[in-house]
Amino acid sequence: MTAAPHVGQDSPRRELGGFLRAHRALLAPADVGLPATPRRRTAGLRREEVAALSGVSVAWYTWLEQGRVDTSRQVLDAVARTLRMDEAAHAHALTLAGFAPSRTATRTATPSPHPLQPMLDAWPTSPALLLTSAFDVLAWNKAYATLWPDPAAVPPDRRNLLLLLTTDPGHQSTLPTWQPLALALYRHFRTRADREPPASRSARVTELLRDECPDLAAWWGCRSVGDFTSHDIELTTPAGELTPYQATLLLTSEPRDGCILVQTPARSRLHPSPRPPSL
């Protein structure tokens, strides 16, 4: 696989290879949905794991880390997603490979506040998210950004609640028993997604979930549906304490089939969270 632009000097390619190796070393198998395996001599993912998740051969990915080949932007984007690079790291990798990062990827967006933002802000102690029918995050309040990873730090195309709950270590650290909530939300999502056309955002989210969470294939393949009902959850506060909340989904007329996920502090400690519900 070769890129359209050719990197004339070996130094940027070597820098790119070192940059990829450094990010690979930061990830554990569980971070990308792979089972843990014993007898790992070094920290991080193996090259063959990154190659498989990125859709390239092991030999070619090895050459990429060694600075021996150029790459296409499409393939580098796939590698960056596998390595869970944030926006700044992704842009830097593109630059090292000889590509100019897109302006939309590097510019900080300042959209107008959503009309429902005042409602979210009216809950100073209850984390709240405004979601589309595909569970993309449109708006949130300060309480949410304080307790959960701030959505503003997530690239817009990855700012999806289902995708974050099932793939992001920060979200799973905030909600250690994330599976029951994620599955209940997915069932609610599917009741809307099944009615939408193949080119819809919901269809794209479904593809991403299947591609990035193959260990949850039983979820994605099951056809059970159901509207979300309130869930008791325990969230990890910035101080490291587990605190009980009740998660409730409020339906909205705008956006159509959208909703608000609000987490209300509970008065008493919860019993240990149950195992993920069976399908």
Helices and strands as residue ranges (DSSP letters): H 10-26, G 29-32, H 47-54, H 58-65, H 73-82, H 87-96, H 103-106, H 117-121, E 128-131, E 137-140, H 142-147, G 151-153, G 156-158, H 161-167, H 169-174, H 179-193, H 201-212, G 214-216, H 217-221, E 231-236, E 242-251, E 259-265
